[in-house]
Amino acid sequence: MEGVRLAIQTRLGERMVSMSSTLVETVSINYEDFNESFLTCGTCLCLYDGGEHTPKLLPCSHTVCLHCLARIAASNTRDAASFRCPICRELISVPRGGVAALPPSFLVNQLLDLMSRQRREVVPKCSVHINQELLFCETCDAVFCALCTGGAHSAAGAAEHTVIPFSIAIKRMSEILLYKANECIAKLSGAREAVSQELARLDRAADGCLEQVGRTFAEAAARLEARRLELAAAVGAARDEKRRVLEEQLALIDAEKSKVERECEGLQYQVEVRNITQRIAGLGDKLEAAAQLSEPRENAFLAVDFAHDDSPARLQAALAAMGRVRSSTSFPALCSVRVEGGPAVTRLEARLTLSTVDYHGLPRSSGGDPVAAEALPVAAGVDAPPCTVDDRDDGTYTVRFRPPAPGRYAVKVSVLERPVRDSPLFLDVSEHNNPVATYGGRGPGKDDFLQPVAVAVDAAGTVYVVDTGNSRIKVLTAELQFVRHIENEGLAGRSCTGIAVSAAGLVVVNWRTREVTEMTVQGDTVARFSHPAFQEPIDVAVDAGYGHVLVADNGLSCVFVFDSDGKLLFQVGKKGSQKGCFNLISSVTVGPGGEIVVADSRIQVFSAKGDFMEEIYPEGKGRGRYGGVAIDGDGHIIATRSEKSRSFVQVLDFSNGSVVSNIDSHDSRLKRPSGVAATADFHIIVVDLGNDCIKKYRYW
């Protein structure tokens, strides 16, 4: 509707004003700019109607509904014949008949009629009951009239349904439609801006590639030109050398020729025979010399050979393979990232895998995408750890970082400078390091232990656990699955307490029999030896580099070092608390350089020859005791430790002795942990003696 012009004349009686007058109101309103605020009482904010909220026109030209005027007049107890306008505060006289006798506001009534007509035009009627306006149920999206109600919309079943007039529903839907349309337009505008920016980035990337191509081939051309100049210089040098030799010969020929010509001058005037004879003899000699000069002392051969090897073919192949244009079909919005392994733990490397797909959701099989990642701590005061991205070149990428503190981290991953679908990925980091696997229980069965004390792991990852109480060795896979049992005479007496991997298989030590036994992994004995000085040999280690067998004796508080044949070479340490001495030795192992590493309540390091080097974790002396010690290939010392109030696994740096981390096993408490062995993939196998089981942890 382009507009509606309303002309309203309102006649006020003589009772309203001191003299008879006619008030003519003429208003021009555009219906599209009109809203229901024109039809709302400014006092009670209710819509005007033909009943309780009938619009009344006051002499001050303001319109107030009948309900508000009656309330205002009734509250004026001092002067019942007058009241003040609630809008302008002008004193208004109450006519005979009360406020109901005030004239109606014909302008507002005209507007009400107009709105009613417009609504009748917009709101459809019921097709069955023609005079009934339609209603709308917001609960079930149903349209009906008052006479069509039934079932859930009947008087009995309509309690849980929200029913509104269809006119209001249309208005709400129109507002929702407009909101959605505006939101859609905004989204499309943002999408257009994003695509335009990507186009601009594409042009910049192409320009950068063209510049790089130009620079690279300019450098290649410069190298080719340099080689051309080298060959040209070599040709010139070879020519100049040959020219020098030939020009020297040419000069010698000219000199000899001049001499002969000078000697021949005036020869016809010679009359003395003897003189002529001498000259003839001299010319004969010169003829022989001339004959020697007639052969060039240098040749004119000069050539450039490009066929002496396959350089041209290799150059052509190199030029054909020189450079490549890489593109990517990765669609970041569909790429996904997930957490690898178990729960994230403080100071342990957290790993996430990014899988890239194209626009159609198909996995990509090649790498090379520019991937960026950052791990941001949610808590304040925690430094963001650096992230490393490894390209697996198969369409997947590994994101690695070490959280320095417990808490929540937001890991943001982007491909082609755009965030992936799951970014940011929130990762909760715990301060507790719990086992990733546990095996065993107390008993004599296949999967049981009885006082397990020591463990060893070979290069293939096979786990060997000394089941002391059952006089056997339990063989397990790296995933702690049972393989078989090993039985041998060296395991008899329920007193075998140490095990190590050797070239032939395994080496064990028995404190009761005081014997060291080497056997194959099938249990066949390879060699056995003992020593008269043995009192309580409790652990054994093998130095593969030197072929030494190290036996820790808790009775003498020392370590005996034997050669591969069981011959004693030397002894390390003695009983005492000072450096280089031991008190209740628990374990011995070999360092990466052949160092002898011994644990009691602290860890001490000796050279391969037995010289004291350093003391690690001296503050632990007197506070507790180590149960087992091992060293991995990256220079970490892993040791089990029991103190008065707790048992844990300690990870130390072999280079400086600092504590890297402690494995508290919070949800699976350790009880008297003893032997420990490290695997190649940064896991450790810990013997939990008090619980008759073994546990596997990730420690790096």
Buried (B, 14 or more C-beta within 10 A) or exposed (E): EEEBEBEBEBEBEEEBEEEEEEBEBEEEBEEEEBEEEBBBBEBBEBBBEEEEBBBBBBBBBBBBBBBBBBBBBEEEEEEEEEBEBBBEEEEBEBBEEBBEEBBBBBBBBBBBEBBEEBBEEEBEBBEEBEEBBBBBBEEEEBEBBEEBBEEBBEEEEBEEEEBEBBBEBBBEEEEEEEEEEEEEEEEEEEEEEEEEEBEEEEEEEEEEEEEEEEEEBEEBEEEEEEEEEEEEEEEEEBEEEBEEEBEEBBEEBEEBEEEBEEEEEEEEEEEEEEEEEEBEEEBEEBEEBBEEBEEEEBEEEEEEEEEEEEEEEEEEEEEEEEEEEEEBEBBBEBBBBEBEEEBBBBBBBBBBBBBBBBEEEEEBEBBBBEBBBBBEBEEEEBEBBEBEBBBEEEBBBBBBBBBBBBBEBBBBBBBBEBBBBBBBBEBEBBBBBBBBBBBBEBEEEEBBBBBBBBBBBBEEBBBBBBBBBBBBBBBBEBEBEEEBBBBBBBBBEBBBBBBBBBEBBBBBBBBEBBBBBBBBBEBEBBBBBBBEBBEBBBBBBBBEEBEBBBBBBBBBBBBBBBEBEBEBEEBBBEEEEEEBBBBEBBBBBBBEEBBBBBBBBBBBBBBBEBEBBEBBBBEBBEEBBBBBBBBBEEBBBBBBBBEEEEBBBBBBBBEEBEEBBBBBBEEBEBEBBBBBBBBEEBBBBBBBBBBBBBBBBBBB
